[in-house]
């Protein structure tokens, strides 16, 4: 089972296994599967965060960017990496809710997240409603702030 998470460690595989446990009324298996999925998702997001945070210029360098473009990409990636850190546990919780049939909850959460993300991006990029105009840095800051409120 661990190998399956290592190869396809997204919420889909976790959700499929959770559905099987839930359908079989195996609450112990469901909880064990949730713990494994949440642990793997948290580990994966933490590893991605550390790689991007510690070596932010490595990714833009893969695309032969230089000058101002590389600088903007590095700043963007460092801010996004913080949001990625919190995405792992969120993805596993979303898959857990879908596995037990609470699909409306995840639908409404997704709609609220997207709406908040768009609104915050607009406000932070252009500096509306008294917020500072962050430009390109405002875009990755929006999901980070949205995650703090969720």
LINNOR-V309901 format. One record per pair of residues at least 24 apart in sequence whose ideal C-beta (glycine too) atoms are under 7 Angstrom apart, sorted by the first residue. I is the first residue (numbers start at 0). J is the second residue. If there is no record, write none. Layout:
BEGIN
I,J / I,J
END
This chain:
BEGIN
4,35 / 4,39 / 8,39 / 8,43 / 10,90 / 10,91 / 10,93 / 10,94 / 13,91 / 13,94 / 14,94 / 14,97 / 14,98 / 17,94 / 17,95 / 17,98 / 18,98 / 21,98 / 21,99 / 33,95 / 36,91 / 36,94 / 37,88 / 37,91 / 40,87 / 40,88 / 40,90 / 40,91 / 41,87 / 41,88 / 43,87 / 44,83 / 44,84 / 44,86 / 44,87 / 45,84 / 47,83 / 48,80 / 48,83 / 48,84 / 51,76 / 51,77 / 51,80 / 52,77 / 52,80 / 71,135 / 74,136 / 75,135 / 75,139 / 78,136 / 78,139 / 78,140 / 78,143 / 79,139 / 81,143 / 82,139 / 82,142 / 82,143 / 82,146 / 85,146 / 112,145 / 112,149 / 115,145 / 116,141 / 116,142 / 116,145 / 119,144 / 119,145
END
